[in-house]
Each structure stands twice: as C-alpha cells, then as structure tokens.
Amino acid sequence: METLNNDNEEVDRSISFPLDIISVILTRLPVKTLLQFRSVSKQWLSLISSPSFTQHHHHRPTSLLITAYDSSTRHRHILSVPRATLSISRASRANETTPRAAVRVTHLMTLHDAPSTRRETTELEHLHGLVLLTSGNGFIENDFAFVINPSTRKYVKLNAPGSVSVYEYGRVHICYFFGYDEVRNEHKVLNIRMLDIKSLKPFKPSSVEIMLFELGTLEWRKIDVEIPVDISGEDWYIGIKSSVCVNSVIHLMLESRNEILAFDLRREIFEIIKIPNEALPIEYSSSYDCKGMRTLKFNQPFLMKVNGFLGVLCHDRVVESNEMDIWMLKDYEDRVWVKETIVFGESWVDLEGPFPSDCVNVDEIAFAPIRVSRNFIRVPIYDMKTRSFNSVKYFLGEKFLRAKTVEFKQIMSYVESMLPLEMNATTAS
C-alpha cells in the first residue's frame, strides 16, 4: 500500500508543470476562464490575483461592446459580441433573417444607478480593458461617472471631487475624461469643474478647477495648471463630454475655435493642437427635412480614434454630398494629418443619419447600431481598404431588450483584462 502511494506521488510529480509555465499558459486564457480557475487552488487564486499576472495577461481583442438604455426602467445595459463574427456575419447575411443565422448578442452587465432622461447622451470610452461611462449633460442633477471592467463585471462609481451640494442645479458643470498613462501603466480620470456662483443665465463660470483621479491611489488630487484658452467664454462648449486618449494625451474638441485642447498625462500640462483648415465647417449649423420633420443638424467636428491614431470626423456637408471626411493625425510629433473620405451609396438622410462610433478592426469603422426590428439590430461597417460598407446583423435574444423603450447607442472595440478595481467594487447583474 505504501509502495502504491509512493508510485502515485511519483506519477503526480511527473505530470505536473512548473509554476512559471502554468503562469505563461494562464496568461493566454480569456478572463471568463481565469475567473473560474481561481477556485482550483489557493496557489492558483494567489497567482491569478497577483498584480504581476494582471500586467502580463495577454489582452484578447476579441470582443465588441454595445451600449443600450431602457428609458422605462432607466437602466443601462452593456452587451458583447465576438469581434471574430464580423466576417462570419457578412458571409451569412443572406440568411440572417432567422435567429440561428444571425450572431447572438451576450448581455454582460446592467447598471441600475446611472439614471438620466431618454434624450440625454452618455459618453463611453474604452482604454486597455477598462471603460469610463459618464453622464451627458455635465450638471450636478444627473451627474455620474463609472469606471467599469466588463470582463469581470465589476464597476466603481466615482465620487465627484469636492462638495457641490451648496450649488444650485445649472450653476455647476462637471466633465470627466478618460486617460491612460503609458509610462506608468495607469488609468486616470481628468475632471474639469466649472462653478457659476454669480449668475445663472447665461452660464459663465467664475472659477475653474482641474482634478485628476488615479486608479493606482484611488484618490483625487488638484492640479494647478494653466489652460491656454478661456474656457469661461465661448471657447468652451458647455455640452462637451467626449474625449480621445492617444499617446498618453487626452484630447477634447473646442467649439468656437475648432481646435483641440490636449492634456498630457505625463507632464500634466495643456496645449492646443490645430486641425487642418479643410476640416473646418463652412457653416456652424444647418437644418434639413428628414421624413417630413424639421431637424437641426450640428456640424461641429468631433474626435474619434482610428487605427490607434487621433481622428477628426468632419460632416459639414454630409447632407448634400453624402460624404464624411476623417482626418487622422498619422505623425503626432510633426502634426501630419491624412484624410480618409467615407462615401455613402445612399442618401445619408434616408439612412437615418448614421455616425461612426469606433474603429473595431484594422481599417474597419463601425457606425452606431440601428434597430431594425424587435429582435434585431444592424451595425454598418465601413472597410477603409475596399472603401465599401457591409452590414452586420445581431440577434438580441434577451426578453428585456425587446421593449420599444430600449435604444442602442454605441459600439466599440474592447480588449479583455483582469485589471482589478478597488476592493469594494460592485458586481453588476
């Protein structure tokens, strides 16, 4: 009996692997599998939970995130679909009228405490495995900011820096912008808060505060930095919320100047980046008839990321020309811009005015999702190489997404990550 036990121990040793080899194998697995493997043993739990493992875990660029908002429940949903299915969906689009042929959307998580009105926009930006979700109007009534890891379904609601309870609604404007410091390998949130104590109408801030939240310390700290524009005047668009982080620099589009305000996370300074003259709108706004309705078209250029480059989307004459221009900053140091023109085969108005959402594959740009029926959404994909559109159709499947009150907002590329949030982070349903 003793001999048998010794033999078993020798067999166990012969088939076991060194911990460093196990670690290399585990870094190549998806997050969902790793979360399950944490229960294999205390040793594996310690290994998978270690900061070193998280840092070396191979990010898997296999997913797309789709956001949805249900105005009846005031809940926000984050959905996922494998990015590899884009080509499969195109190949089978002749049969995609049936649920079996279409790609099914997976529900990742629901946020119950991010209320707003149906018309209110939200901003969602993904950087290296984490997502920042912020409110749309920037005022304290519906102000919120969440840092989310969709892979682990963990999220943290950020507290506004300082106290704003003493100010009336409409007199405080708060903006959150997401950044990633590539030198320190750390996510950061830039906060610009404008206080209007003297007057309510028009909104003209009497003071501006700049704060920075670092996920490494989980603390806000005030930054005394000079802003090269007068954001208390017309240069600052009061509804501005979106930003793009490239090269450890957070970029914001200014309204009246049509310039980019850039904040360098490494040096913690602001600077101005000029956009090409050809990207400037001919007129600042215009209106057009869409299905018999008079609709205001805002032609302000906005920022997006294309193939890792900072991009400026110009849509000034899209109604008349059915074309959009994307200027990409291919050489960041020498400020070299390259233009890509998107041509719509049909009337942009008849297509319900689609706008690009994110670059989901190399040279592929996804447009905002369009609901085509109770159970399906359609995502137009523009191929920059072939200069053509493909349409990908997704089957919703989930019953709570069948309601007419659900609107689909954005689609973006996403890489899985084991990055942890703070210990008391909430797990979403």
N, C-alpha and C positions, 0 to 999 in steps of 0.2 A: 504494500500500500504506500509505503514511504517512497519506494522507487518510482511508483506511478506519479505521485505528486511532484517529485523532482523532475520527471520527464515532462510533465505538463508545464512546469515553470520554464524549462529549457525551450520548449516549443513557443511559449509566450514571448520569451526574450528574442527568439529567432525571427518572429513575425512583427515585432514592434519596431517603430521608427524613432529616430532621434527627434527630440522636441523641435529643433530648428527646422528639420524637414517638414514636420507636421505644420509648423507655423507658415512655411512657404506655401504649402498646399492650401491651407485655410485662407490665406490672403487672396486667393483666386476664386473663392466661392462667393455667391450672392449673399446679400445681407440677410434675407429671409432664412437661408440655410444656417448661417452663422448664429442667428438668434436661437435656433433650435439646438445647435451643437453646444451652446453654453451649458446645457444641462447634462452633458456627457459625463463630466467630472469636474471637481473643484479646480484641477490643473487647467483644463480647457477653459473654464469660466474665467480664471485669472488671466490666461493668455489672450483670449478674445477681448477682454475688457481693458487690457493694458493700453496706455497711450501710444506705445511703440507699435503695437499691432494695428491700431487705428490709422496711424500715419502711413504705414506700409501696405495697408489693404488696397488692393488694386481696384480703383473705381471702375465700375462697369457701365459704360454709356449705352445702356440697352433700353431705356425707358423714355416715354414722353409723359408729361404731366398735363392734365386738362382740369381747369377750374370751373366750378358751377355754383350758382347761387339760387336758392329757393326762397322767393320773396314771401311765400305763405308761412314758412317756418323760421325764416331769417337765419337759416343755416348755410354754411359754406362747405362745399364738398371738393375734395381733391381726388381726382381719378388718375388712372395709369393705363398705358397701353404699351406693349413692347415695340421698340423702335424698329426692330428687325422685320416687323409685319408690314411695314410700309410697302415694300416691293411685292410681298405676297398679296396684299390687298389690291394693288394695281393689277396684278396678273389675274385676279379672280373677280374684278369689278363687274364683269358681265353677269355674274351670278349673285351679286351682293344684295339683292332684294330679299334674300332669305337670311334669317339669323345665323344659320350654320355656315354660310359662306363669308359673312362679314366678321371682322375681328371684334371680340367682346371687350368692352371696357371694364377694368377692375376698379372697384371702389377702395381707395386707400384709407381715407380718414374724413371725419366731419368735425368742423369747428362750430360749437354751439354758442360761443361768446364773442362773436365778431359781427354784431348787428349793424345794419345800415338800411337805407331805403333801396328799392329796386333799381332806381335810376343812378344811384351812386356808384362810382367806379372804385375799383381797388387796384393796387399795384402788387405784382408778384414777380420777384426776381430770384433766380437760382444761381448760386455760386458754390462750386466744389462740394456738392452734396447737401447743402442747407438752403432753405428758402426763406425769404423775408416777405411777409404779407402785411400790407399796410392799408389803412382806410383811405378813402378817396378825396374827402373834402378838406382835410387838414385842420378842421376846427375841433374844439375840445368836446363837442356834444357827442360825436361818433368816432372820436379818435381812438385808434388801436394800432398795435404793431406786434406781430408774432414772428418768432424765429422757429422754423419747423424743420424736422428731419423726416420726410415722408417715408424713408426706408424703415425706420424704427417706429414710426407713428408717434413720435414724441414732439412736443412743442412747448415753448415758453412764451408767455405774454409779457412783453417788456413794459415796465412802469415808465411813465413819462418822467424825464429828468426834472427835478424840482417840483414845486407845487403850483398848479394852475387853477385851483379851486376858487381863488379870490377874484378871478377874472370872469367877466360875463362872456357868454357864448357870442362868437363873432369878433371878439377882441384878442383872441389868441390863435395864431396859425402855427401848426406844428408839422414839420416834414421829416420823414425818415428815409434814409438812403442806405443801400446795402453795399458793402465793400469787402474785398479780400486782400490782405497784406501778404504778398507772395514772399517777401523776405522773412517775415515772422511766422508764416503759415497760420494766419489767424483771421477769423471773420470779425468784421467791425460794422457798427451801425452809426452813420453820421446823422445827427439831429440838428436841424435849424429851426429855432423857435423865435417867432416874431410877436411882440407884445404891443397892442394898441391900447394904451391907457387913456389917452386924451380924447379921442373921438371914435365914433362907431362907423360913421359914413362920411366920406369913403374910408376904406381900410388903409391907413398909412402907419406902419409900425413906428413906434417911438424908440424901441430898443430891439436889438437882435442878439440872441445867444447861440453859441455854437458848442455842441456837446458831442462826445464820442463814447460809444459803448463798445467794450472789448469783451468778446466771449471768453477770452482767457481768464479775465479777472471778474467778469460778470458785474462790472461797475461802470457808471457814467462818470466822465470827467470833463470839466470845462476846458475849452481851448480858446486862448486869446490869439486870434489870428485876424489879419486884415483881409477883407473881402474887396476885390478890385472893381466891384460895381456897387451902385447904390440900390440895394435891394429894398429900401424903404420907398423907392419911387416906382416908375413904370417899367424899369428893367426886369423886375421880378414878377413872374406870373403867379398870382395868388393860388391858382389851382394846380401848380406844378407838383408832381409827385414822382414821376418816373425818372429812373437813372440807369446808367450802364457803367459797369466797372470793368476796365481793361488796363492791364499793366499796373495794377495796384492803385489806380486812379479812378475816383468816382466822377462821372460826367453828368451834368444837368444842362438842359436846353433853356436858355433865357428867351423871354418872349419878344419884347420890342426890339432888342438888339440883334436877334437871330445869331447869337454867339453861344459858345459852350462854356459854362463855368465848370472848371475841373478842380477837384480836391485830391491832392497827392497824400495817400495814407502813410507813406514812408517819411516824407518831410513835413507833413501836416501844414501845407500851405495851399492857397487858392491861386489859380491862374486862369487866363482867358485863352480859348482856342477858337480861331476864326474858321468858319465854314466857307466852302467855295462860293464865289459870287453867283455862280449858276444855280446854286441851291436855294437862293433867296426867293421867297414868293413874290410874284408880280403884284398881287393884291393880298391884303391880310385876311379877308374873308369874303365869301360869296354865298349865294343861295341857289338852289335848283329844285325842280319838281321831281319827286320820287313817288311814283304810283299815285299821282294826284295830290300829294301832300307837299306843302312848302317846308323845306328842311334847310337849316343853316349848316353850311359846310365850313369847318375850321381847317385852314390850310397851313397852320403852323407846322414847320418841320419837327419831327421827333426822332429820338435816338433809339437804336437797336444794335444788337451785336450780330455780326455776320462773319462766320468762319474765324471767330476769335478776334476780329477787328472791330473798332468802333465804327458804327454806321449812322448816317443821317438820312432818314426817309423823307423825300420831297414829293408831295402830292398836290401841288398848287393847281395844276391844270388837268387833273385826272378825269374830271367830268367831261371835258371837251376832247381830250386826246386819248383817253383810256390807257394812259401810261403813268408809271411811277418811277422815279429815279432814286437809287440808293447810292450815296457817296460813302465809300469805305476808306478809312484812314490807313492805307497799306504801310506807310512809313511814318511811324509815330514821332520819331525824333525830328525828321526834316519836314513833317506836315505835308506828305504827299497823298492826295486824295485820288481815288479811282472810281469812276461811275459805272453802275450797272442799271440798265433800264428794263423794267418789267412791263411787258405789253400784254394787255388783256384782249383775248379774242372776241369777247362780247362786250356789250355796254357795261361799264363799271356800275352805273346806277341800277341796271336791270339785275346785276349780280348781287344787289343789296349792299353795295359799298364795302367790299372786303378790304381789310388791312393786314399787313404782315404781323405775325406775332413773335416768331423766333426762327433762328436757323437750326433745324432739327437734325440735319445730317450735313456733311461737307457739300457745299453748293446746293443745298435744298432748303427752301424757306417755307415754313408753314404759315398759313393765314388763319385768322380767328375761326373757331368752329362755327358751323351753321347747322341749326336743327332742321331736318328735312321731314321728320315725322315723329310720332310718339316715341318710337323706339330707336331711331337712328339720328346720328349727327354726321356731318360731312366736313372734312378738312381739306381745303385746296392746298396742294403742294407745288411750289414753283421750282423747277430744275434750272439752275443758272447755267449749266453746261449745254443742255439742249434748248434752253430758252422756251420751255413749254410747261404747261400745267398738267398735273394729274390730280384726280380726286380720290381721296381715301375715305371709306365709309366705316363707321364704327357702330356696333350694336350695343345699346345701353344696358338692357337686361334687367337692371335693378328696378324694382317696382316703384320706389320712391322717386326715381328720376323720370317717371312717365308723366308727371304733372305738368300742366301748361305753365305753371309758375316758375319753372326751372329754366334759367338762362345759362348758356355756356360762354365763358368769357375769353379764356386764353389757352394756348397750347405752347409748351416749351420743352426743350431737351433737358434731360435730367440724368445725373450720374449717381449711382447708389453709393452710400457712405455709411460707415459705422461711427461717424463723429458723434460723441455723446453731448447731451445738453446738461444743464445743471441737475443736481440730484433730485430736486422736487419738480422736475418737468412733468407735464401732464401727458398721459397716454390717451390719444384720440380714439373715438369709437369708430 
